[in-house]
Amino acid sequence: MERLKFAKSHEIISPTVPTNSFKSFLHRFFSKKINILIFAVLILLLLFLILSVLFYPYRPNEEVKDSPLFYNLPNYFDPLALKKVEVDSPFASLLRDWNEIDSKIIIQEKTAGDKLIFYYNPYRLLNVIYGKEFILFFGTDNYGISRFSFLINSLVITLFLTFIICITQMLIGAFLGTYLGYYQEKNWAKISYFTFGLFNILPYVFLNLFIFKLLGFSYLNFYLVVSLLGWINFFYSSYSVTQEIKNNEYINAYKVSGFSNQRIIWKIIIPQILWKNLSIFAENISLTLLVACSLSFFKIDNLNSFLTLGNVFKKILDDFSNIPYLIFVTAFTTLIIVLFKFLSVNLYLATIVKN
């Protein structure tokens, strides 16, 4: 009887996911200084926009003051305005009176026939009249609305909608791609999803523009149209990655240890799908911003009623008079789009494990 002994129970060792984990992915990404720089610049730009919206005192859809003196103000750092009036104009008399208080208001006064031409500093004039300083970096438009306020609020709203749209795209694409990839045996996704995305850019942008041309613009339309058209890349990636993951030995080990298909999908596959789709997330942000900007080149109904990048560029196309503002808007927007594009490429490269 002493020789009869039951076998000792052994602890079941759970299978583990290979080393290509999210943690190692982050290590590969942030091990390159260029990636740290791109990420840091993007964060700083976003912080600049958010803080500007919170603390810049002028509203993006209201005139600074209900006065013609605030219409078409020049840039704050180049405060030169021109006014042509009749010789006996009340404005001429008042401007001279105000110049008695601040002699730097009138820069130059000329006579042209029966007209007076004043070159003056409108910000000093407003300071004398209202007793406060108005800091309008890029001046105002025809309606007395701050250009800078309109720009930063439009950018923040467009970026916010873009992030919500890309999250929706990723959830739809990841869910459909993972389930179809897991339960289907056929692997038709042979080419790289990143290569697929590169050739998908132009059709994607033009299809969005065509639909907006038919439906007109609203925040809801922007969300629905771009969300429903932009999940294909996420689906393609998720399907391809799921096909690759499900045939690995550790997945079979999970099945043997008692994991159900649903648990494998949600606990093992979906987390890997999400971080492997981060490159597409960044890519679709740049594409969505490109779509938003492209709306300005087409006559889209209701576009001018909303704070969006498309409306910013539409106003610039309607009035080229403020060249510094044009350069700033173009450079700032292009920088954000290009940074997200570079971020996308480098995130994709970080998913590749070199032997």
C-alpha positions in Angstrom: 0.0 0.0 0.0 2.9 2.3 0.7 3.9 2.1 -3.0 0.5 3.1 -4.1 0.6 6.9 -4.4 -1.5 9.3 -6.3 0.3 11.4 -8.8 0.9 14.9 -7.5 -1.1 17.7 -9.1 0.9 20.1 -11.2 0.0 23.8 -11.7 -1.3 24.4 -15.2 0.9 26.9 -16.8 -1.1 29.3 -19.0 0.2 29.9 -22.5 1.7 33.2 -23.0 1.6 35.6 -25.9 4.9 35.9 -27.9 7.2 38.8 -27.2 5.7 41.0 -29.9 3.6 42.7 -27.2 2.3 46.2 -26.8 5.1 46.9 -24.3 7.8 45.8 -26.8 6.0 47.8 -29.5 6.2 50.9 -27.4 9.9 50.2 -26.7 10.7 49.9 -30.4 8.7 53.1 -31.2 10.2 55.3 -28.5 13.7 53.9 -29.0 14.1 56.2 -32.0 14.6 59.9 -31.3 12.7 61.0 -34.4 9.6 59.3 -33.0 9.9 61.1 -29.7 10.3 64.4 -31.5 7.2 63.8 -33.7 5.1 62.8 -30.7 6.3 65.7 -28.6 5.7 68.3 -31.3 2.2 66.9 -31.9 1.4 67.1 -28.1 2.7 70.7 -27.9 0.7 71.7 -30.9 -2.5 70.2 -29.5 -1.8 71.9 -26.1 -1.3 75.2 -27.8 -4.6 74.9 -29.6 -6.5 73.8 -26.5 -5.0 76.6 -24.3 -5.6 79.2 -27.0 -9.3 78.2 -27.2 -9.6 78.3 -23.4 -7.9 81.7 -22.8 -8.1 83.7 -26.1 -10.9 86.2 -25.2 -12.7 86.6 -28.5 -15.5 84.4 -29.8 -15.1 82.6 -33.1 -18.7 83.4 -34.4 -19.3 86.9 -32.9 -17.9 90.3 -33.8 -15.4 91.6 -31.3 -17.5 94.8 -30.9 -20.6 96.0 -32.6 -18.8 98.8 -34.4 -17.6 99.3 -38.0 -14.2 100.2 -36.5 -13.6 96.5 -35.9 -14.3 95.4 -39.5 -11.3 94.3 -41.6 -8.7 95.1 -38.9 -5.1 94.4 -40.0 -2.7 92.0 -38.2 -1.9 93.1 -34.7 1.9 93.1 -35.4 1.5 95.1 -38.6 -1.1 97.6 -37.6 -1.5 99.8 -40.7 -5.0 100.6 -41.9 -6.1 102.9 -44.8 -9.2 105.0 -44.8 -10.4 107.2 -47.7 -13.1 109.7 -46.7 -14.6 113.0 -47.7 -12.8 116.2 -46.7 -15.7 117.2 -44.4 -16.2 113.6 -43.1 -17.0 113.4 -39.3 -14.5 110.5 -39.2 -11.7 112.8 -40.3 -12.5 115.3 -37.5 -12.8 112.5 -34.9 -9.6 110.8 -36.0 -7.7 114.1 -35.6 -9.3 114.6 -32.2 -8.3 111.2 -31.1 -4.8 111.8 -32.5 -4.5 114.7 -30.1 -4.7 112.1 -27.3 -2.3 109.7 -28.9 -0.1 111.3 -31.5 0.8 107.9 -33.0 -2.7 107.1 -34.2 -2.3 108.9 -37.5 0.7 107.7 -39.4 0.2 109.7 -42.5 -2.5 112.0 -44.0 -2.8 112.7 -47.7 -5.2 114.7 -49.9 -6.3 113.2 -53.2 -8.6 115.6 -55.0 -11.7 116.0 -52.8 -10.8 113.0 -50.7 -8.7 112.5 -47.6 -6.5 109.4 -47.2 -5.5 108.4 -43.7 -2.9 105.8 -42.9 -3.4 105.1 -39.2 -2.9 102.5 -36.4 -6.4 101.1 -35.7 -5.3 99.4 -32.5 -4.1 102.6 -30.9 -7.3 104.2 -32.0 -9.4 101.5 -30.3 -7.3 101.7 -27.2 -8.1 105.5 -26.9 -11.8 105.0 -27.6 -12.5 101.9 -25.4 -9.7 102.3 -22.8 -8.4 98.8 -23.3 -6.1 97.0 -25.6 -7.4 94.6 -28.3 -4.9 91.9 -29.3 -6.2 90.4 -32.6 -3.2 88.5 -34.0 -4.5 88.3 -37.6 -7.0 91.0 -37.4 -10.7 90.6 -38.2 -12.8 89.7 -41.3 -15.6 91.7 -43.0 -17.9 91.0 -40.0 -15.5 92.0 -37.3 -14.8 88.4 -36.2 -11.3 87.6 -35.0 -9.5 85.5 -37.6 -7.3 83.8 -35.1 -10.2 82.8 -32.8 -12.1 81.4 -35.9 -9.0 79.4 -36.8 -8.2 77.9 -33.5 -11.8 77.0 -32.7 -12.3 75.5 -36.1 -9.1 73.4 -35.7 -10.0 72.1 -32.3 -13.6 71.2 -33.4 -12.3 69.5 -36.5 -9.6 67.6 -34.6 -12.1 66.5 -31.9 -14.5 65.2 -34.6 -11.6 63.6 -36.4 -10.6 61.6 -33.3 -14.2 60.5 -32.7 -14.5 59.5 -36.3 -11.3 57.5 -36.3 -12.2 55.7 -33.1 -15.5 54.8 -34.7 -13.8 53.6 -37.8 -11.3 51.5 -35.8 -14.1 49.9 -33.7 -16.2 49.0 -36.8 -13.2 47.7 -38.8 -11.6 45.8 -35.9 -14.8 44.1 -34.9 -15.8 43.0 -38.4 -12.2 42.1 -39.4 -11.5 40.1 -36.3 -14.6 38.0 -36.4 -14.5 37.3 -40.1 -10.8 36.7 -39.9 -11.2 34.3 -37.0 -14.1 32.2 -38.4 -13.1 32.2 -42.1 -10.2 30.0 -43.3 -9.6 31.9 -46.6 -6.8 34.4 -46.4 -7.4 36.8 -49.2 -5.5 39.6 -47.6 -2.2 38.9 -49.2 -0.7 42.4 -49.6 0.3 44.6 -46.7 -2.6 46.7 -45.4 -0.3 49.7 -45.2 0.4 49.3 -49.0 -3.3 48.9 -49.5 -3.9 52.1 -47.6 -1.5 54.1 -49.8 -3.4 53.2 -53.0 -6.8 53.9 -51.3 -6.2 57.6 -50.5 -7.5 59.3 -53.7 -10.7 57.2 -54.1 -11.4 57.7 -50.4 -11.0 61.5 -50.5 -13.0 62.0 -53.7 -15.8 59.7 -52.6 -16.1 61.8 -49.4 -16.2 65.0 -51.4 -18.8 63.6 -53.8 -21.2 62.6 -51.0 -20.8 66.0 -49.2 -21.6 67.7 -52.5 -24.9 65.7 -52.5 -25.8 66.0 -48.8 -24.3 69.3 -47.8 -22.2 69.8 -44.6 -23.1 69.4 -41.0 -21.2 68.0 -38.0 -23.5 65.0 -38.1 -23.0 64.4 -41.8 -19.2 64.8 -41.4 -19.2 62.2 -38.6 -21.5 59.7 -40.4 -20.0 60.0 -43.9 -16.3 59.8 -43.0 -16.9 57.1 -40.3 -18.8 54.8 -42.7 -16.3 55.3 -45.5 -13.1 55.1 -43.5 -13.3 51.8 -41.7 -12.1 49.6 -44.7 -8.4 50.0 -43.8 -9.1 48.9 -40.2 -11.1 45.9 -41.5 -8.4 44.9 -43.9 -5.7 45.1 -41.3 -7.7 43.4 -38.6 -8.7 40.5 -40.9 -5.1 40.0 -42.0 -3.7 40.1 -38.5 -6.4 37.8 -37.1 -5.6 35.3 -39.8 -2.0 35.4 -38.8 -2.6 35.2 -35.1 -5.2 32.4 -35.0 -2.9 29.9 -36.6 -0.1 30.4 -34.0 0.7 27.6 -31.5 -0.2 29.6 -28.4 -3.8 30.1 -29.7 -4.1 26.3 -29.9 -2.6 26.1 -26.4 -5.3 28.5 -25.1 -8.0 26.3 -26.7 -6.6 23.2 -25.0 -6.5 25.0 -21.7 -10.2 25.7 -21.9 -10.5 29.1 -23.5 -13.6 29.7 -25.6 -13.5 31.3 -29.0 -15.1 34.5 -27.6 -12.6 34.7 -24.8 -9.7 34.2 -27.2 -11.0 36.9 -29.5 -11.6 39.5 -26.8 -8.8 38.7 -24.4 -6.0 37.7 -26.8 -6.7 38.9 -30.4 -8.6 42.2 -30.0 -5.9 43.8 -27.7 -3.2 43.0 -30.4 -5.5 44.2 -33.2 -6.0 47.6 -31.5 -2.3 48.5 -31.0 -1.4 47.1 -34.4 -4.0 49.4 -35.9 -2.5 52.5 -34.3 -0.6 53.3 -37.5 -3.9 53.2 -39.4 -5.5 55.4 -36.7 -2.8 58.1 -37.3 -3.1 57.6 -41.0 -6.8 58.1 -41.0 -6.5 61.3 -38.8 -4.3 62.8 -41.6 -6.8 61.6 -44.2 -9.8 63.0 -42.4 -8.1 66.4 -41.9 -7.3 66.3 -45.7 -10.9 65.7 -46.5 -12.0 68.6 -44.2 -9.6 71.0 -45.9 -10.6 69.8 -49.4 -14.2 70.8 -48.8 -13.2 74.4 -49.3 -12.5 73.8 -53.0 -16.1 72.8 -53.7 -19.4 74.5 -53.3 -20.7 72.5 -50.3 -24.1 73.6 -48.9 -24.0 75.0 -45.3 -20.2 74.7 -45.0 -20.0 78.4 -44.2 -22.3 77.9 -41.2 -19.9 75.7 -39.2 -16.5 76.0 -37.5 -14.4 73.6 -39.5 -11.1 73.6 -41.4 -13.0 73.6 -44.7 -14.7 76.9 -43.8 -11.4 78.4 -42.7 -9.8 77.7 -46.1 -13.0 78.7 -47.9 -12.8 82.2 -46.3 -9.2 82.4 -47.3 -10.0 81.5 -50.9 -12.7 84.2 -50.9 -10.2 86.8 -49.6 -6.5 86.7 -50.3 -5.8 90.1 -48.7 -4.2 88.8 -45.5 -1.1 86.9 -46.8 0.5 86.3 -43.4 -2.7 84.7 -42.2 -2.8 82.5 -45.4 0.8 81.4 -44.8 0.2 80.7 -41.1 -3.0 78.7 -41.7 -1.5 76.7 -44.5 1.8 76.0 -42.7 0.1 75.1 -39.4 -2.4 72.8 -40.9 0.1 71.1 -43.3 2.4 70.6 -40.3 -0.3 68.7 -38.3 -1.3 66.6 -41.3 2.4 65.7 -42.2 3.2 64.9 -38.5 0.3 62.5 -38.3 1.5 61.0 -41.6 5.0 60.5 -40.3 3.6 59.2 -37.0 1.6 56.6 -39.0 4.6 55.4 -41.0 6.8 55.1 -37.9 4.1 53.3 -35.9 3.8 50.8 -38.7 7.5 50.3 -38.7 7.5 49.7 -34.9 5.1 46.8 -35.4 7.7 44.9 -37.5 9.8 42.6 -35.4 13.3 42.1 -36.8 14.9 38.7 -36.2 
